Amino acid sequence: GGQIIGTEGASERANLLALAIQKETTIEELAKSDYCYSPPINDCIGPLVVTAETLIRKLR
């Protein structure tokens, strides 16, 4: 499962997280995910990727 808190872009991130769970994506695969981005519109590195990388570091 997962939780998403936020306003702008939260539903998109929730959909990505739901897809990752449905496809049984590992945390390592999620950390290596690549998303389309446009710097004026959104972050270059997605919050799910940052969270996955943080979790990997904490688990080591």
C-alpha positions as CSV (number, residue, x, y, z in Angstrom):
1,G,0.0,0.0,0.0
2,G,1.0,3.6,0.0
3,Q,-0.1,7.1,1.0
4,I,0.0,10.3,-1.0
5,I,-0.5,13.7,0.7
6,G,-0.5,16.9,-1.4
7,T,-2.4,19.0,-3.8
8,E,-0.9,19.6,-7.2
9,G,0.1,16.4,-8.9
10,A,-1.0,14.2,-6.0
11,S,-3.5,12.2,-8.1
12,E,-0.9,11.5,-10.8
13,R,1.5,10.3,-8.1
14,A,-1.2,8.1,-6.6
15,N,-1.9,6.6,-10.0
16,L,1.8,5.9,-10.5
17,L,2.1,4.3,-7.1
18,A,-1.1,2.2,-7.7
19,L,0.4,0.9,-11.0
20,A,3.7,0.1,-9.3
21,I,1.9,-1.9,-6.6
22,Q,-0.2,-3.7,-9.2
23,K,2.9,-4.6,-11.2
24,E,4.7,-5.7,-8.0
25,T,7.5,-3.2,-8.8
26,T,10.4,-3.5,-6.4
27,I,11.8,-0.5,-4.5
28,E,15.0,-0.7,-6.6
29,E,12.9,-0.7,-9.8
30,L,10.9,2.3,-8.6
31,A,14.1,4.1,-7.7
32,K,15.4,3.7,-11.3
33,S,12.1,4.8,-12.8
34,D,12.2,7.5,-15.4
35,Y,9.4,10.0,-15.9
36,C,8.7,12.7,-18.5
37,Y,9.3,16.1,-17.1
38,S,9.4,19.8,-17.9
39,P,11.3,21.8,-15.4
40,P,8.9,24.8,-15.5
41,I,6.0,22.4,-14.7
42,N,7.3,19.8,-12.4
43,D,10.3,18.3,-10.6
44,C,13.1,16.8,-12.6
45,I,13.3,13.9,-10.2
46,G,9.9,12.6,-9.2
47,P,9.0,12.4,-5.5
48,L,8.4,8.6,-5.7
49,V,11.9,8.1,-7.0
50,V,13.4,10.3,-4.3
51,T,11.3,8.4,-1.7
52,A,12.4,5.0,-3.1
53,E,16.1,6.1,-3.0
54,T,15.8,7.3,0.6
55,L,14.2,4.0,1.6
56,I,17.0,2.0,-0.1
57,R,19.6,4.0,1.8
58,K,17.8,3.5,5.2
59,L,17.5,-0.3,4.6
60,R,21.2,-0.7,3.9
